[in-house]
Amino acid sequence: MKLGVNIDHVATLRQARYPQGVESPNIEPSVVTAALEAEAGGAASITAHLRADRRHIQDRDIDELRERIATGLNFELGNTPEIIDIAVAARPASACLVPEHRQEVSTEGGLDVSGQREQLAPTINRLQAAGVRVSLFVDPEPGHVDAAAELGAEMIELHTGTYANCPPDSAAREAEARRLAEAARRAQAAGLQVNAGHGLTTANLPGLFGVPHLVELNIGHHLVARSIGIGMRAAVMEMLEVMGGYGDGRG
């Protein structure tokens, strides 16, 4: 199981002091430095979400990440024409389509793939024509998994936020882990690569070790938060140590 590191909230901290349009020689922290430190700790990819409102990641960040990182860039985006144009021009290793709402702090809930087939199909086709592998961020529901496969996406990313927000050792958390496992089996049977992410920490991750076929986890907030105390490189290494307990195909 590989680790993708989302560096959006490094940019959130930067934008709190230096919002879009502000020029200063003191601008920090650097998302590129954070990404390079994540790679040094063992990250297999770097995720950045360029939102339509540019609340954290900026256009220049995408350009600099593409130039500087040694692993692949996973470009998160909403199904917005302007951002799709940027993604096609950037040609990242992969792109993950997510729902996007102005009032949310970060992405909450999965994409309504089954209800948005007509809107998603041309975007998926265009990204793939540019050589970009496409992932869809979905809740663990059979209809969305099936729709992702039918649309020809290469991957899904299972939304683990509901699981993460359940009380530890609760029946609700166990039930959500079972839903995730069933969705993972369904996706793998349909030929989809299975990734997962949202709300995962070193504390709650072991509860998902029964979910089979997980290829990559995309984790951001927890690693950025841990990096304040121990540094990004150490935070990534710490997470990878926990991930080492996972055995593909369990469950």
C-alpha positions as CSV (number, residue, x, y, z in Angstrom):
1,M,0.0,0.0,0.0
2,K,1.4,3.4,-1.1
3,L,1.0,6.8,0.5
4,G,0.0,9.9,-1.4
5,V,0.5,13.1,0.6
6,N,-1.9,16.0,0.2
7,I,-0.2,19.3,0.8
8,D,-3.3,21.6,0.5
9,H,-3.2,22.7,4.1
10,V,0.4,23.8,3.9
11,A,-1.0,26.3,1.4
12,T,-3.9,27.1,3.7
13,L,-1.4,28.3,6.3
14,R,0.5,30.3,3.7
15,Q,-2.7,31.9,2.4
16,A,-3.8,32.9,5.9
17,R,-1.0,35.5,5.9
18,Y,-0.3,35.9,2.2
19,P,-3.6,35.7,0.3
20,Q,-3.9,35.6,-3.5
21,G,-2.3,38.7,-5.0
22,V,0.0,39.5,-2.1
23,E,3.7,39.8,-3.1
24,S,6.3,39.6,-0.4
25,P,9.9,38.1,-0.1
26,N,8.7,36.6,3.2
27,I,6.0,34.3,1.8
28,E,5.9,31.0,3.6
29,P,5.5,28.0,4.1
30,S,6.5,26.5,0.7
31,V,4.3,23.8,-0.6
32,V,7.2,22.6,-2.8
33,T,9.4,22.2,0.3
34,A,6.7,20.3,2.1
35,A,6.2,18.0,-1.0
36,L,10.0,17.3,-1.2
37,E,10.1,16.5,2.5
38,A,7.1,14.2,2.0
39,E,9.0,12.4,-0.8
40,A,12.1,12.1,1.3
41,G,10.0,10.4,3.9
42,G,8.7,7.8,1.4
43,A,5.6,9.4,-0.2
44,A,4.7,7.7,-3.5
45,S,2.8,10.8,-4.8
46,I,1.8,14.3,-4.0
47,T,-1.8,15.5,-4.1
48,A,-2.8,19.1,-4.6
49,H,-6.4,20.4,-5.0
50,L,-6.7,23.5,-7.2
51,R,-10.1,24.8,-6.2
52,A,-12.1,27.3,-8.3
53,D,-11.9,29.8,-5.5
54,R,-8.1,29.3,-5.1
55,R,-8.6,29.1,-1.3
56,H,-5.3,27.3,-0.8
57,I,-3.4,25.8,-3.8
58,Q,-2.6,28.4,-6.4
59,D,-2.0,28.0,-10.2
60,R,1.7,28.6,-9.7
61,D,1.9,25.8,-7.1
62,I,0.8,23.3,-9.7
63,D,3.5,24.5,-12.1
64,E,6.2,24.4,-9.5
65,L,5.2,21.0,-8.2
66,R,5.2,19.5,-11.7
67,E,8.7,20.9,-12.2
68,R,10.2,20.0,-8.8
69,I,8.7,16.7,-7.4
70,A,10.2,13.4,-8.4
71,T,7.1,11.3,-7.8
72,G,3.7,11.8,-9.6
73,L,1.4,14.7,-9.1
74,N,-2.2,13.7,-8.3
75,F,-4.3,16.8,-9.3
76,E,-7.6,17.0,-7.4
77,L,-10.3,19.1,-9.1
78,G,-14.0,19.8,-9.3
79,N,-15.7,19.3,-12.6
80,T,-15.1,23.0,-13.6
81,P,-14.1,24.0,-17.2
82,E,-11.4,26.4,-16.1
83,I,-9.7,23.9,-13.8
84,I,-10.1,21.1,-16.3
85,D,-8.2,23.2,-18.8
86,I,-5.4,23.7,-16.3
87,A,-5.2,20.0,-15.5
88,V,-5.1,19.1,-19.2
89,A,-2.2,21.5,-19.7
90,A,-0.4,20.4,-16.6
91,R,-0.6,16.7,-17.6
92,P,-0.2,15.3,-14.0
93,A,0.3,11.6,-13.5
94,S,-3.3,11.3,-12.2
95,A,-6.4,13.4,-11.6
96,C,-9.0,12.8,-9.0
97,L,-12.5,14.4,-9.6
98,V,-14.2,15.4,-6.4
99,P,-17.3,17.4,-5.4
100,E,-16.6,21.0,-4.6
101,H,-18.7,23.3,-2.4
102,R,-17.7,26.8,-1.4
103,Q,-19.0,26.5,2.2
104,E,-17.0,23.4,3.1
105,V,-13.6,23.5,4.8
106,S,-12.3,20.5,2.9
107,T,-14.0,17.9,0.6
108,E,-16.9,16.3,2.5
109,G,-18.6,13.3,0.9
110,G,-18.2,11.6,-2.4
111,L,-19.0,12.5,-5.9
112,D,-22.5,11.7,-7.2
113,V,-21.1,9.6,-10.1
114,S,-24.3,7.7,-10.8
115,G,-26.3,10.9,-11.0
116,Q,-23.7,12.9,-13.0
117,R,-22.7,10.5,-15.7
118,E,-23.4,12.9,-18.6
119,Q,-21.4,15.7,-17.0
120,L,-18.5,13.5,-16.0
121,A,-18.0,11.5,-19.2
122,P,-16.5,14.3,-21.4
123,T,-14.2,15.4,-18.6
124,I,-12.9,11.8,-18.0
125,N,-12.4,11.4,-21.7
126,R,-10.6,14.7,-22.1
127,L,-8.2,14.0,-19.2
128,Q,-7.5,10.5,-20.5
129,A,-6.8,11.8,-24.0
130,A,-4.1,14.0,-22.4
131,G,-2.5,10.9,-20.9
132,V,-3.9,11.4,-17.4
133,R,-5.2,8.5,-15.3
134,V,-8.5,9.4,-13.7
135,S,-9.8,8.6,-10.3
136,L,-13.3,9.4,-8.9
137,F,-13.8,10.2,-5.2
138,V,-16.8,8.2,-4.1
139,D,-18.8,7.1,-1.1
140,P,-18.8,3.3,-0.6
141,E,-22.0,2.7,-2.5
142,P,-22.5,0.1,-5.2
143,G,-24.1,2.5,-7.6
144,H,-21.2,4.9,-7.6
145,V,-18.6,2.2,-7.9
146,D,-20.5,0.6,-10.9
147,A,-20.9,4.0,-12.5
148,A,-17.2,4.8,-12.2
149,A,-16.3,1.5,-13.9
150,E,-18.9,2.1,-16.7
151,L,-17.5,5.6,-17.3
152,G,-14.0,4.1,-17.9
153,A,-12.2,5.7,-14.9
154,E,-9.0,3.8,-14.0
155,M,-9.4,4.3,-10.2
156,I,-11.8,5.2,-7.4
157,E,-10.8,6.8,-4.1
158,L,-13.1,5.6,-1.4
159,H,-14.3,8.4,1.0
160,T,-13.2,7.3,4.5
161,G,-14.4,10.4,6.3
162,T,-17.6,8.8,7.6
163,Y,-15.5,6.0,9.0
164,A,-13.0,8.3,10.5
165,N,-15.6,10.5,12.2
166,C,-17.3,7.5,14.0
167,P,-16.4,7.0,17.6
168,P,-13.5,4.5,18.1
169,D,-14.6,0.9,18.6
170,S,-18.2,1.7,17.9
171,A,-20.7,-0.4,16.0
172,A,-21.1,2.5,13.5
173,R,-17.4,2.5,12.7
174,E,-17.3,-1.3,12.2
175,A,-20.4,-1.0,9.9
176,E,-18.7,1.7,7.8
177,A,-15.5,-0.4,7.6
178,R,-17.7,-3.3,6.2
179,R,-19.2,-0.9,3.7
180,L,-15.8,0.1,2.6
181,A,-14.6,-3.5,2.3
182,E,-17.7,-4.4,0.1
183,A,-17.1,-1.4,-2.1
184,A,-13.4,-2.3,-2.5
185,R,-14.2,-5.8,-3.5
186,R,-16.8,-4.6,-6.0
187,A,-14.4,-2.1,-7.5
188,Q,-11.6,-4.5,-7.8
189,A,-13.9,-7.0,-9.5
190,A,-14.8,-4.3,-12.0
191,G,-11.2,-3.6,-12.9
192,L,-10.8,-0.4,-10.9
193,Q,-7.7,0.5,-8.8
194,V,-8.9,1.1,-5.2
195,N,-7.5,4.0,-3.3
196,A,-8.9,5.6,-0.2
197,G,-8.7,8.8,1.9
198,H,-10.1,11.5,4.1
199,G,-9.8,11.8,7.8
200,L,-7.3,9.0,8.2
201,T,-4.7,9.1,11.0
202,T,-2.2,6.8,12.5
203,A,-4.7,6.0,15.2
204,N,-7.7,5.1,13.1
205,L,-6.0,3.6,10.1
206,P,-5.5,0.0,11.5
207,G,-9.3,-0.3,11.7
208,L,-9.3,-0.3,7.9
209,F,-6.8,-3.2,7.5
210,G,-9.8,-5.5,6.8
211,V,-10.6,-3.5,3.6
212,P,-9.0,-5.5,0.7
213,H,-7.3,-4.3,-2.4
214,L,-6.2,-0.9,-1.2
215,V,-3.4,0.4,-3.4
216,E,-2.9,3.9,-2.2
217,L,-4.0,6.1,0.7
218,N,-4.2,9.9,0.2
219,I,-3.7,11.7,3.5
220,G,-3.3,15.4,4.1
221,H,-4.6,17.1,7.2
222,H,-3.2,14.6,9.7
223,L,0.3,14.7,8.2
224,V,0.4,18.5,8.0
225,A,-0.8,18.7,11.6
226,R,1.9,16.1,12.7
227,S,4.5,18.0,10.7
228,I,4.2,21.0,13.0
229,G,5.6,18.9,15.8
230,I,7.9,16.4,14.2
231,G,8.4,17.6,10.6
232,M,6.8,16.4,7.4
233,R,9.5,13.8,6.7
234,A,9.1,12.2,10.1
235,A,5.3,12.4,9.9
236,V,5.3,10.5,6.6
237,M,7.7,7.9,7.9
238,E,5.5,7.4,11.0
239,M,2.4,6.9,8.8
240,L,4.2,4.4,6.5
241,E,5.3,2.4,9.6
242,V,1.6,2.0,10.5
243,M,0.7,1.2,6.9
244,G,3.2,-1.6,7.0
245,G,0.7,-3.6,9.0
246,Y,-1.7,-3.8,6.1
247,G,-2.0,-7.1,4.1
248,D,-3.7,-6.7,0.7
249,G,-6.6,-9.1,0.1
250,R,-7.7,-9.4,3.7
251,G,-11.3,-9.1,4.7
